[in-house]
Amino acid sequence: MTTATIPDVRDLRATVAGAVFAPGDADWDAARQAWNLAVDQQPAAVAYCADEDDVASVVRLAREAGLRVAPQGTGHNAGPLGSLEHTVLLRTSSMRGVEVNPVRRRARVRAGDLWQDVVGPVGAHGLTALSGSSPDVGVVGYSLGGGISWLARRHGLQANNILAVELITSEGELVRADRDREPDLFWALRGGGGNFGVVTALEFALHPIAEAHAGALVWDWEEAGPVLRRWAEWCETAPDEITTSARILQMPPAPEVPEPLRGRQIVMIDGAYTGDRGGADAALAGLRELRPELDMFATMPTAALVQLHGDPEEPTPAASDHSMIGVLPDDAVDAFVAAAGPGSGSLLMMAELRQLGGALARVPAEHGALPTLDAAFALFGLGLAADPESEAAVRADAARLVAAMTPWANGRTYLNFAEDAVDTTSAYGEDAYARLGRIRAQVDPQGVFHANHPV
Ligand SMILES: Cc1cc2nc3c(=O)[nH]c(=O)nc-3n(C[C@H](O)[C@H](O)[C@H](O)COP(=O)(O)OP(=O)(O)OC[C@H]3O[C@@H](n4cnc5c(N)ncnc54)[C@H](O)[C@@H]3O)c2cc1C
């Protein structure tokens, strides 16, 4: 391996239509910035590709120069990448364009599209895509890593709703992978992440669901124990039509936070039910018995679900930790509340348990490397990390939360929620991991691609 030299960058600039940046350039700091502002990316060069030809050129030139290539849409999951010293950061954010085929109920996006680009055009046809909880997450990174949506317990992972992938291989060739072409590669891409090439376009299934009954129930965090115990019990029999998340939130006193929640410490259960209104009321009755202070459930277009969770929509400095939880008995809830609730001293802005199960636990007829998520809940603790001191403190509190839940964790990992490097074997079945490794060795024998979560 060599570091990128000036001639390498000149070659890139001469060949690539999009903008190319090297250390020392005036816009270098902006060009190398990830969505997670706490991550300091220092690649050999950054190339903002304009199209598929640019991607192929970057891959070929980087490989010839002995460099690696890290495809990146937004940098929401930049944390695990580690050193980028011998790596060209290939940014896809300029490659945009959503096409919807309402008859075949499928959408096609380009490498840089965000969920906020997709939900409107899809919703206009009374359809829904399995988007995540954040409008500015990239469709490709989310989908290749799995993708838990508000419809996940009904329709499974977004990865298994992928119908076709176009990508530039390590040889710089454009390949289409689907059920009939490149079936091994197609299998690997559905859950195996960015290890196999630079995805230039993705096609996926849409669902004929125009509306959802969705919203949030809110209590003061002093109620966290009884509320979360009831929620854990409720989850055991909840229908697949509903997917929820339960969070202890320490809301900042910021103007963008709505007045009743601004600066408050609360427990919130939010989620979405797809089905008729009566079914939604029946499903929520057990939670409403706990008399929430606020009940914000309402009928809304499924396109609005992407903003339900109130995730930050601008680049944010954050640190987090994660584990997968197999069971959630009362003492597990108590441990969760003790680590992140009243009296904990925790700096975490959010301690979250996402409800899994339903279709996420059943092997679908068509699937890739990640057929299911093998856990009842995904645990995620996150706080703001504006400077190294607050980052260290938040990391310690996130680790404390994960450690407190260890007795109920099952040793698995959901890689989209892992924002630091992890042992990636914990995300897959043993056979699936071995097959991913074999496919990687075939399609990228030189290890050109530098993914956030390598296999
Ligand atoms: C605020 C927030 C909310 C979230 N909500 C959810 C949620 O509801 N459900 C859920 O499942 N996840 C969620 N996530 C996790 C999210 O799915 C991951 O962070 C995902 O990796 C983001 O994809 P990205 O493309 O935006 O990020 P990036 O950091 O740009 O990409 C992550 C990785 O994906 C691969 N990749 C990206 N683009 C390409 C490409 N064109 N070709 C090949 N590989 C590529 C690369 O390996 C890259 O390192 C959330 C994350 C955040 C920060």
The ligand as a Tripos MOL2 file, in Angstrom:
@<TRIPOS>MOLECULE
LIG
   53    58     1     0     0
SMALL
NO_CHARGES

@<TRIPOS>ATOM
      1 C1        -30.1960    9.3030   13.3690 C.3       1 LIG1
      2 C2        -30.1190    7.8770   12.8960 C.ar      1 LIG1
      3 C3        -31.2960    7.1450   12.7160 C.ar      1 LIG1
      4 C4        -31.2580    5.8290   12.2740 C.ar      1 LIG1
      5 N1        -32.4350    5.1110   12.1430 N.ar      1 LIG1
      6 C5        -32.3840    3.8270   11.7320 C.ar      1 LIG1
      7 C6        -33.5600    3.0400   11.6190 C.ar      1 LIG1
      8 O1        -34.6690    3.4930   11.9000 O.2       1 LIG1
      9 N2        -33.4440    1.7520   11.2340 N.ar      1 LIG1
     10 C7        -32.2350    1.2000   10.8900 C.ar      1 LIG1
     11 O2        -32.2100    0.0480   10.5180 O.2       1 LIG1
     12 N3        -31.1060    1.9350   10.9770 N.ar      1 LIG1
     13 C8        -31.1470    3.2070   11.4010 C.ar      1 LIG1
     14 N4        -30.0030    3.9220   11.5230 N.ar      1 LIG1
     15 C9        -28.7330    3.2820   11.1880 C.3       1 LIG1
     16 C10       -28.4390    3.4230    9.6950 C.3       1 LIG1
     17 O3        -29.1970    2.4820    8.9740 O.3       1 LIG1
     18 C11       -26.9380    3.1840    9.4650 C.3       1 LIG1
     19 O4        -26.2150    4.2110   10.0800 O.3       1 LIG1
     20 C12       -26.6170    3.1070    7.9620 C.3       1 LIG1
     21 O5        -25.3250    2.5420    7.8070 O.3       1 LIG1
     22 C13       -26.6530    4.4800    7.3520 C.3       1 LIG1
     23 O6        -26.4480    4.4220    5.9790 O.3       1 LIG1
     24 P1        -25.8660    5.7050    5.2320 P.3       1 LIG1
     25 O7        -25.6540    5.3300    3.8240 O.co2     1 LIG1
     26 O8        -26.6870    6.8870    5.5810 O.co2     1 LIG1
     27 O9        -24.4740    5.8830    6.0150 O.3       1 LIG1
     28 P2        -22.9740    5.7860    5.5030 P.3       1 LIG1
     29 O10       -22.1230    5.9790    6.7200 O.co2     1 LIG1
     30 O11       -22.7510    6.6780    4.3670 O.co2     1 LIG1
     31 O12       -22.8530    4.3020    4.9810 O.3       1 LIG1
     32 C14       -22.6800    3.2310    5.8650 C.3       1 LIG1
     33 C15       -21.9640    2.1170    5.1170 C.3       1 LIG1
     34 O13       -22.8230    1.6170    4.1080 O.3       1 LIG1
     35 C16       -22.0420    1.2200    2.9890 C.3       1 LIG1
     36 N5        -22.4470    2.0060    1.8300 N.ar      1 LIG1
     37 C17       -23.0570    3.2070    1.7920 C.ar      1 LIG1
     38 N6        -23.2710    3.5740    0.5100 N.ar      1 LIG1
     39 C18       -22.7420    2.5900   -0.2680 C.ar      1 LIG1
     40 C19       -22.6380    2.3670   -1.6710 C.ar      1 LIG1
     41 N7        -23.1210    3.2220   -2.5790 N.pl3     1 LIG1
     42 N8        -22.0470    1.2260   -2.0960 N.ar      1 LIG1
     43 C20       -21.5670    0.3100   -1.2150 C.ar      1 LIG1
     44 N9        -21.6340    0.4680    0.1040 N.ar      1 LIG1
     45 C21       -22.2280    1.5950    0.5800 C.ar      1 LIG1
     46 C22       -20.5910    1.4820    3.3230 C.3       1 LIG1
     47 O14       -19.9820    0.3020    3.8320 O.3       1 LIG1
     48 C23       -20.6990    2.5330    4.4010 C.3       1 LIG1
     49 O15       -19.5700    2.5550    5.2720 O.3       1 LIG1
     50 C24       -30.0120    5.2380   11.9830 C.ar      1 LIG1
     51 C25       -28.8330    5.9630   12.1620 C.ar      1 LIG1
     52 C26       -28.8720    7.2560   12.6250 C.ar      1 LIG1
     53 C27       -27.5800    7.9970   12.8450 C.3       1 LIG1
@<TRIPOS>BOND
     1     1     2 1
     2     2     3 ar
     3     2    52 ar
     4     3     4 ar
     5     4     5 ar
     6     4    50 ar
     7     5     6 ar
     8     6     7 ar
     9     6    13 1
    10     7     8 2
    11     7     9 ar
    12     9    10 ar
    13    10    11 2
    14    10    12 ar
    15    12    13 ar
    16    13    14 ar
    17    14    15 1
    18    14    50 ar
    19    15    16 1
    20    16    17 1
    21    16    18 1
    22    18    19 1
    23    18    20 1
    24    20    21 1
    25    20    22 1
    26    22    23 1
    27    23    24 1
    28    24    25 2
    29    24    26 1
    30    24    27 1
    31    27    28 1
    32    28    29 2
    33    28    30 1
    34    28    31 1
    35    31    32 1
    36    32    33 1
    37    33    34 1
    38    33    48 1
    39    34    35 1
    40    35    36 1
    41    35    46 1
    42    36    37 ar
    43    36    45 ar
    44    37    38 ar
    45    38    39 ar
    46    39    40 ar
    47    39    45 ar
    48    40    41 1
    49    40    42 ar
    50    42    43 ar
    51    43    44 ar
    52    44    45 ar
    53    46    47 1
    54    46    48 1
    55    48    49 1
    56    50    51 ar
    57    51    52 ar
    58    52    53 1
@<TRIPOS>SUBSTRUCTURE
     1 LIG1         1 GROUP 0 **** ****
